[in-house]
């Protein structure tokens, strides 16, 4: 993977370069010169969102107009730019000082976006099951793994729910709670319950899920967009 880091702070460049090398990446260009991103096509760009010469979001828009397949991750000390960053299609948004675990999570999201999942490999006891995502009703976070709920089983999978959120977007899965991904194609009905949350019921199974308030809001907006 060919990676560039653009930041006006030398310490930030050095810190992120070190982290990426620790994660096994070698083809890294680190610079405060924003012009380099137009001379070469990079697979992944880490952009500071608030630089003296240009705002990171404006730089990202220019890059995307030339290299639409380039993945962009913003890093900054200011959380107030997060919404704008995601609106222009960034993969993730990392707050400084940059932590290795967050970099790894962000790059995992890039990999998930570039390599969409086709099957889920799960286990139940000593048995291994290959599950089509279309057959999954919901996925529940459970400590260091997830429970994959189908019509006939609750199987387990060693994977972070945030990574699955990215990998399963194209199958209609949405995050309705920090612990739940729901397949909207399996929803039977939704009832508004306390504090503007939703209780979700599914087709053909008796399990129910209660969303968070933010999850209910996101679900309303999501369903509104696809039903127009």
Secondary structure, 3 states (H helix, E strand, C coil): CCEEEECCCHHHHHHHHHHHHHCCCCCEEEECCCCHHHHCCCCEEEEECECCCCEHHHHHHHHHHHCCCCEEEEEECCHHHHHHHHHCCCCEEEECCCCHHHHHHHHHHHHHHHCCCCEEEEEECCEEEEEEHHHCCEEEEECCEEEEECCCCEEEECCCHHHHHHHCHHHCEEEEECCEEEEHHHEEEEEEEHHHEEEEEECCCCCEEECCHHHHHHHHHHHHHHCC
